Amino acid sequence: MDESISKRLYSVKEAGKYLGRSQWGIRHLIWEGHLPHVRQGRRVMVDILDMDKFIEKHKRENNDGHDLS
């Protein structure tokens, strides 16, 4: 019986890998209020839905005519 449950809460380290930032970069985003978090005792967890919202909020389209490649 294969009941796969997708993970929703990620550690600061895992959130860093997901967002391409260091652990301290993730902590800074949390401290500055840019990334919501869930505290479980001493553990700090980040919801994948909040990470996806963060990405969408900060996504930019290149409309200035400059090629980034």
Stockholm file with secondary structure:
# STOCKHOLM 1.0

chainA/1-69         MDESISKRLYSVKEAGKYLGRSQWGIRHLIWEGHLPHVRQGRRVMVDILDMDKFIEKHKRENNDGHDLS
#=GR chainA/1-69 SS CCCCCCCCEEEHHHHHHHHTCCHHHHHHHHHTTSSCCEEETTEEEEEHHHHHHHHHHHCCCCCSSCCCC
#=GC SS_cons        CCCCCCCCEEEHHHHHHHHTCCHHHHHHHHHTTSSCCEEETTEEEEEHHHHHHHHHHHCCCCCSSCCCC
//
